[in-house]
Amino acid sequence: MPSTLRGTTESGKSGSQTTLSHFFQSQNSTVATGNNVSNPTLPKKRTRSSPTIDLTIESDEDNGMEREHPPKRAKHVATQEIVRPRVGSAEPGNAARLAESPMKKRFKYVVEESSSPSPLQGDNRQNDTRNKFKETLKQVAQTNSFFGSEVEGIDDDNDKEPDTTDERENDEDDDEDQVVSKLHERFSSGVSLKGNALAKPTKVNKGKKKQEIGPSGLPYTPLELQVKHLKEENLGTLLLFEVGYKYRFFGEDARVASRALGIACFMSRNFLTASIPVHRKMIHTKKLLSLGHRVGIVGQTETAALKKVGDNKSGPFTRQITELYTATTFVDEMESLDNDELSSRSTAALMCLSEGVMGGMGTDERVSIGLVSVSPATGEVVYDEFVDTGMRTELETRLAHIKPCELLLPGTKLSSHTEKMLKHYSYTGTARVERVQDELKYTKAFEFLQIFYDSSNDSVEDQTTSSTFKESKPLADIVEFPKQVVVALAHAIRHLDGYGLSNAFRKTAFFAKFLTRSHMLLNANTLENLEIFQNQTDYTRKGSLISVLDHTMTRFGSRQLRQWLGKPLVNQEILYERFQAVEEIIADRSTTLVKLRTLLKGLPDLVKGLCRIQYGKSNPKELVTVLLALSRISTEFEPMKTSEDVGFKTPLLNDIVFGLPRLRVAVDKFLKEIDIKKARDGEITELWKDPAKYPEIEDARMAILSVELHMKDHLAEVRKTIRRPGLNWASVAGVDYLVEVPNSEKGKVPADWTRVQGTKKVTRFHTPEARQNIAQRDQHKEMLQAVSLKAFSKFQEEINGEYGLLRDVINKLGTADALFSLARASTSPGYVKPVIGEGGELEIHNGRHPMIEVLSSSPFVPNSIKLGGCHGLALVLTGPNMVISLY
């Protein structure tokens, strides 16, 4: 039905539906003119002598129907009325123009009587208008609950009879002003009233949570709230947030990272921010760790596919700290080749101290100190208990040997002399200091260790019968530890457990006492003045004794040689055994030695790789590298019944070669369970040869296959729908199951298909069923990834069950590498084997300084020295000829 513009009708009622927009349109669209001064022939101005023109557009359905008109008002005329001054009847030209007008057929002209209305008629018209207005409000109130209380009050007032005319007019005017103000407030808020908007009740968020305003005056975004809460919970930690395809620092962390890494930081809403690419995360993390910071990686704990089906559909990704590092607890990848400061400190150690006062004052103050040091990267654990004087020289010596990067101290401060020594060391060595808040006494510490080692025995698989390594019982070893060592060990285990590295303490058989009767302890001043590990010029390795003697081929062999140089042997039996091994390596040219030397070439850092497996932090590529290297070691020599069957004269070399083939059974068992090629490619979901070993993986894989088969069946339906028998699924930019339709045939595409991509020639769509199946497939893929990671962790635990056997063999290889290095150094010109006598005399004939001879281009003048017996017990040397090196 054509639209009709309703005008004034005879009955005074509106012909269209009464709405608020109709009322305001009628009030504001009146055009009234009462003068006609441009025509001098017009009669004198008369009040309300204007004709009314009905502008109703007639339609075919309106013909012959009686028109209805709204009530007339004394001062206002409806929108559809055009009021003109009445023209006198003596002017026939006006009537003629009206009769000849082309609008006559479409509009009806109604002339109003020129008689002036009486005051009573004016009041009646005002009352009618007000009544009409209230009826309109009542109808609106019935369809919109927003005006309920206000309109009901007006209806109640209208039902009452006013006492006087003035009171009635005042009350009605107040009611009208009140409702009009409400209407203006309602319709000026920008709320759309299109369609059925009036039929829906408006929700008033009375209980809406007030937004928290940040320092910039802007409210915190959901991501900023996450940042704020995580930073409050992890004070003193640099947090690196995963946001999309970047990692971002926020707040003061961004300022620190900007200075340390040379990146830009800027203000973004309520936080300073700086960002780094994803692939540079570990590089920048190691740089921050080398400066003494603790770094936490905040990762997204849910993926997009799981987020769609979870309870957090509209919220931000949930985030939490997934990785926490310090310089000590950062266990880098096995074959990291970065030459930064942190990599040079690969044996970074954590030292935990516990102190007991033994009496005395000032310089005579004596304390008992328990020490436990652990290097998580290599799994080396050293313990000791010693009595120290007020100068704390014993503590200084151990700090110089171990060189810890992190000190774990009791929450209650140690003695003043100990605190001063540690403060000096941490300042000069940039060591990080952590305090234990909840200190344990000896009884509580022992109970904690008992629970820890009991749980480790339950979780570890039974050892294989092929292992010849005899492990000690952890609890039996702990009972023999000094009390201060037990307390320090409990604190260290509890601290590293927060980093997932407590397994470093599982095997007490590899714990080493710092000082034994077989070794000489070189104090801190001796290590520095003799330049054993670093020179005194720029404090680097170049020009030190270890730089001259270190010709090792493996990293674990280099660490073994460093331990030998820092703790020279004083046990003659062990010393002679080492001399004989070096002599035999130099003199013997047997194939066994050649094979052993060749075996050492190209070996990865097996100690670090085995430790990463022990902590569950390895990856398939690293794990298969370790297993293949161990398999190569185990197959290099054939198994023998006894160590004497090896054929060397030295028991030390015989024991090394004899123990290597014992790895074969355990390593072969592990290699048979995994696909080596898939492991090298890092495909953790395709790693296992036997599907029955981990059935959860096979279930997830079958669920994915079911979705893919269903999509093949669905392809036949798509072909019929768009009438293209040769159609196949398309994959573009990682988006699968796309339907490519030429642009000329887009009309065949159903309306419920979703457009994904487009080019000049084709447009790509997703069907509703394809969208649903893609979502299901993504969920199954993420489930497959999760169960595969869980299975890989279990596999690492199985390998960790053979840790004792594997670590023993690797240590023997490190000893062999250190012996080959000494043998090579001894072949240098002028190096001789020392002869050890029974007396207390020292005689050096034509001795030379090994480091100066290498660094200086000028010839070195040898010196001869005799000490002891009748030659005296001390000698003062000046100049560069101060150090004599013997192997």
Disulfide bonds with the S-S distance in Angstrom:
none
